[in-house]
Amino acid sequence: MIFKILLLVGLLQLLYRTENPFLCSATYGVAALLLGLMFGGQIVSVLIMSLIAFGLATAYFWLLNEYRDGAAHWGIMIGGLVIGIV
């Protein structure tokens, strides 16, 4: 769980520097895939969960990139980190 939070914080920094949400979401999806395989998950279920993680991460990073200033940005960022805990 702490790894996911640290990964999201690192990817937020990558997003701020590159302004490329798809790079960040692809990195998150690959990390989810590798971690799922390392912990012995079934390949089909790990692939499905990784695709879901990629899709949600794409929406999250795209929204953060679109709303770069103001309360909406902070709400999206904190909401995504809280969801990352769950």
C-alpha positions as CSV (number, residue, x, y, z in Angstrom):
1,M,0.0,0.0,0.0
2,I,2.8,2.5,0.9
3,F,4.5,1.6,-2.4
4,K,1.4,2.7,-4.4
5,I,1.3,6.0,-2.6
6,L,5.0,6.6,-3.2
7,L,4.6,5.6,-6.8
8,L,1.7,8.0,-7.3
9,V,3.7,10.9,-5.6
10,G,6.7,10.1,-7.9
11,L,4.4,10.0,-10.9
12,L,2.9,13.3,-9.9
13,Q,6.3,14.9,-10.1
14,L,6.9,13.2,-13.5
15,L,3.6,14.7,-14.7
16,Y,4.5,18.2,-13.5
17,R,7.8,18.0,-15.4
18,T,6.7,16.3,-18.6
19,E,3.0,17.2,-18.8
20,N,2.4,13.8,-20.4
21,P,-0.4,12.0,-18.6
22,F,-0.1,8.9,-20.8
23,L,3.6,8.3,-19.8
24,C,2.5,8.4,-16.1
25,S,-0.4,6.1,-16.6
26,A,1.6,3.6,-18.6
27,T,4.3,3.6,-15.9
28,Y,1.6,3.0,-13.3
29,G,0.0,0.2,-15.4
30,V,3.3,-1.6,-15.9
31,A,4.2,-1.3,-12.2
32,A,0.8,-2.9,-11.4
33,L,1.4,-5.7,-13.9
34,L,4.9,-6.4,-12.6
35,L,3.9,-6.3,-8.9
36,G,0.9,-8.6,-9.7
37,L,3.1,-11.1,-11.4
38,M,5.8,-10.9,-8.7
39,F,3.3,-11.7,-6.0
40,G,2.1,-14.8,-7.8
41,G,-1.2,-13.7,-9.3
42,Q,-2.9,-15.5,-12.1
43,I,-1.8,-14.1,-15.4
44,V,-5.3,-13.4,-16.7
45,S,-6.5,-11.7,-13.6
46,V,-3.3,-9.7,-13.3
47,L,-3.7,-8.5,-16.9
48,I,-7.3,-7.4,-16.3
49,M,-6.4,-5.6,-13.1
50,S,-3.4,-3.9,-14.8
51,L,-5.7,-2.7,-17.7
52,I,-8.2,-1.4,-15.1
53,A,-5.3,0.3,-13.2
54,F,-4.0,1.8,-16.5
55,G,-7.5,3.2,-17.4
56,L,-8.1,4.7,-14.0
57,A,-4.6,6.2,-13.9
58,T,-5.1,7.7,-17.4
59,A,-8.2,9.4,-16.2
60,Y,-6.5,10.6,-13.0
61,F,-3.4,12.0,-14.7
62,W,-5.3,13.5,-17.6
63,L,-7.6,15.3,-15.2
64,L,-4.6,16.6,-13.2
65,N,-3.0,17.8,-16.3
66,E,-6.2,19.6,-17.5
67,Y,-6.9,21.3,-14.1
68,R,-3.5,22.5,-13.2
69,D,-4.5,25.3,-10.9
70,G,-7.0,25.9,-8.2
71,A,-9.1,23.9,-5.9
72,A,-10.1,21.4,-8.6
73,H,-6.5,20.3,-9.0
74,W,-6.0,19.8,-5.2
75,G,-9.3,17.9,-5.0
76,I,-8.4,15.6,-7.8
77,M,-4.9,15.1,-6.4
78,I,-6.0,14.3,-2.9
79,G,-8.9,12.2,-4.0
80,G,-6.7,10.1,-6.2
81,L,-4.2,9.6,-3.4
82,V,-7.0,8.5,-1.0
83,I,-8.3,6.1,-3.6
84,G,-4.8,4.8,-4.1
85,I,-4.7,3.8,-0.4
86,V,-7.8,1.7,-0.9
